[in-house]
Amino acid sequence: MYDIETSLWQTKTAYPFCEERIRDYSSISIHDFVLIIGGQCQKSTETSDETNSIIAKFRNNVWTQVGNLMIPRRYHRSVVMNGRIYVVGGRGTL
């Protein structure tokens, strides 16, 4: 995470909801936390990656699962407008 006051990058707690890493997610900043929405978990085995529906909040160096999308999404975008979060586009697992 980049600290604009010190102009330095800092290592923070890793995203805990995927076996290896998450990719193709969207993120937003709202109030005093960051949300990571959906995405695809890369697995360390030869099995295929899985698209997830997790909505995770990062605050004070702690990850918390705060909800799920109705349909798992990847390659989507998220925006905040009038205090609401909108998730649009991308691919799901229909």
C-alpha positions in Angstrom: 0.0 0.0 0.0 1.3 3.4 -0.9 1.5 6.0 1.9 1.1 9.5 0.4 2.4 11.2 3.6 5.7 9.3 3.5 5.9 8.6 -0.2 6.8 5.0 0.6 5.2 1.6 -0.2 4.3 -0.6 2.7 3.6 -4.3 2.9 0.3 -5.1 4.4 -1.6 -8.2 5.4 -2.2 -10.5 2.4 -5.7 -11.1 1.0 -6.8 -14.2 2.9 -9.8 -15.4 0.9 -7.8 -17.0 -2.0 -5.4 -19.9 -1.9 -2.7 -18.2 -4.0 -3.7 -14.7 -5.2 -6.7 -12.8 -6.5 -6.9 -11.2 -9.9 -9.5 -9.6 -12.2 -11.3 -7.9 -9.2 -12.5 -4.4 -8.8 -11.7 -2.1 -5.8 -13.1 1.0 -4.4 -12.3 3.3 -1.5 -15.2 4.5 0.6 -15.1 6.2 4.0 -11.9 5.0 5.7 -11.6 1.5 4.1 -11.0 -0.3 0.8 -13.3 -2.9 -0.7 -12.1 -5.7 -3.0 -15.1 -7.0 -5.0 -15.3 -10.3 -6.7 -12.4 -11.4 -8.9 -10.8 -14.7 -9.6 -8.8 -16.8 -7.2 -5.7 -18.4 -8.6 -5.1 -21.9 -7.2 -1.7 -23.4 -6.6 -2.8 -26.8 -8.0 -3.4 -27.7 -11.6 -7.2 -27.3 -11.2 -8.8 -24.4 -12.8 -9.1 -21.0 -11.1 -12.4 -20.0 -9.6 -14.4 -16.8 -9.9 -15.6 -15.6 -6.5 -18.3 -13.5 -5.1 -16.6 -12.2 -2.0 -16.8 -8.6 -0.9 -13.9 -8.0 1.4 -13.1 -4.9 3.5 -9.5 -3.8 4.3 -9.2 -1.5 7.3 -6.4 -1.1 9.9 -4.4 -3.9 8.2 -7.2 -6.5 8.7 -9.3 -8.2 6.0 -13.0 -8.9 6.7 -15.5 -10.6 4.5 -18.5 -8.2 4.5 -20.8 -9.8 1.9 -21.2 -11.7 -1.4 -22.2 -10.7 -4.8 -25.4 -12.4 -6.1 -23.4 -13.8 -9.0 -19.6 -14.3 -8.9 -17.9 -11.6 -11.1 -14.6 -10.9 -12.8 -13.5 -8.3 -15.3 -16.1 -6.0 -13.8 -16.0 -2.4 -12.6 -17.3 -0.9 -9.3 -18.1 2.7 -8.5 -19.5 4.7 -5.6 -22.3 7.1 -6.3 -24.5 8.8 -3.7 -23.3 6.5 -0.9 -24.1 3.3 -2.9 -21.8 0.8 -4.5 -22.6 -0.2 -8.1 -20.9 -3.3 -9.7 -21.3 -3.4 -13.5 -20.2 -5.5 -16.4 -17.7 -8.3 -16.4 -18.2 -12.0 -16.5 -20.1 -14.2 -14.1 -20.5 -18.0 -13.8 -24.1 -18.3 -15.2 
